[in-house]
Structure formats: C-alpha cells, structure tokens
C-alpha cells in the first residue's frame, strides 16, 4: 500500500527541511512506496546495496540495482518504491542541499527532470562507497564536542537497516557532506565513459591513464603491457604508432611534469622530489629536468618564488 511521505513516522521522514543533512539505511519489502506529488525541497541521493528499487521523477523513471547511485533533484514530483518483482530493496539514502560543485560530476548522468543515474560503478569502489555512507551516519550524530566518532565506533561498524541520523550541528553537517561528496566523486569518476579519441585503442588509453595516475611507479614496457593484457612487443608498437612516442618516453614526460608540480607546490628537497617522481639517480634527474625546462630543478623552484 503506498505511503505518502508526510504520513511516515517522524524518524523516517524522507524529505526533511532544507538545510539539514539526513542519512539512513533501509531494507524494505515489496509493500514499501513513497509518493511526493510536489517533490522535495532538498536533494535525495540513494545508493542501492541489494535488491532493486524503482525511482521516478517527473516523466522519467529509473530502476536501481546494487552499486547504482540515483539522485533526485528538488522541486519535481517523485515516487520511489521496491521495484515490481523484487523481493526487497536495500539502500542508503541522504537528503540534503547538494554542493554546487557536484553539478559537473552528475551532469553526464542526467536522464531528464533532474534525475541522475550514475551507473555502472565498478565493484572495486563499492566497499569504499559503503564506508563513506557508514562514516556519514556516524558523523551526523557528532555533537561537535570531543573527538568525532572513530573508525571503530559502534555507529560505523553496525549500520543496521532502519537507522536514521540527522546532522543538526554545523560541523556534523559539513563532515557528512564531505563523505557524500566522496560518494559522488567515486561513483561519477569511475562510471563515467571518457570521450573516445578516434583511432586510439582502449588498451593504449588505459596504459596512458596508468602512467598519468602514478608517474613515479616503476613502470616498464613489460609491466604496462601486462596491465593491459598485451605482449610487450605488440604494446610498444601500438603505443608508439597511436600516441607518437614510445611508452618509456611517455613515462619520462609524465615524471618530469610530476616533478615540476612538486617543485612548485612543496618544499621537498630536490632529492626527495626526484625519488617521488620515479628517478633513482639525482644526477639523471637534474640532467633530464634541465633538458626539459631549460634550468636545473633548484633554479626552477627559485625562479617561481622570486619577487
């Protein structure tokens, strides 16, 4: 039997007043249904952990399964329920005012009528997203006095279905929003399909991304080839043909760029910058850095900070 949100018991009201951050975890059976003919004043974020739910907003509808983040924007009529034929729907939910910076991350997943479906999130990020929600539930209960709940605190370790917390204090709200922001970033960044570059093999793009993500790692042609399931010779040929430089030349360029950023943003000694950027020889680092930027690393940093 459908339940109007206004008639739900007070602890489970799914659309609290704007300005609050309310987080909970439900595991509902087929009779569960919430209908809000006028929408809500706040955003609703749902992360499904089991079963299936069906969410509709305006004229758009989405079916949510495990690992799907579905977001409903405010001021649009919506309804959500256990999906037809599903035995249950287990999900985390958060009502809050979304940070403006999240709009760009959610935009690629817009379905219309301010409904966003961020899917598929890789299995590798599910545990981290789950931890973020558990952290949110604990932080929402923080009074602002004493230390915030620790990693082993009871609310984090035992987030049973039916629990709901409201972050009343300013500090608790901001901490909860920080956890929710990590959920949005983790899911949107990993689910997003990057624009396809014409003629570039997906395996070569993957290797390129591995180099950029961690230029200081001990990359070799063999290790990169193994990461993308190619033989070293085939990988080196494809990489050079499609990107116009050899894999190790790309690694060197990424390491030099990383080193330059460290020199600009930190006070680490040059030797530590070299090591953090993947250079085992300070002499070699100084030589190739000077070739690339026209000045030794120390002088490069000094030049940036000169009046």
Protein Blocks (a to p, Z undefined) as FASTA:
>chain_A
ZZdfklpcfklocbdcehiacdddddddfklccddfklpfbdcddddfbhjddddehjbc
cdddehiacdddehiacdddddehiabdcdddddddddfklmmmmmmmcgbjhiacdddd
dfklmmmmmmmmmmmmmmmmpgoiajdddfklmklmmccehiacddfbfklmmmmmmmmm
mmmmmmmmmmpccdddehiafklmmmmmmmmmmmmbccdfklmmmmnopafklmmmmmmm
mnopafklmmmmmmmmmmmmmmmmmccdfklmmmmnopablklmmmmmmmmnopafklmm
mmmmpZZ
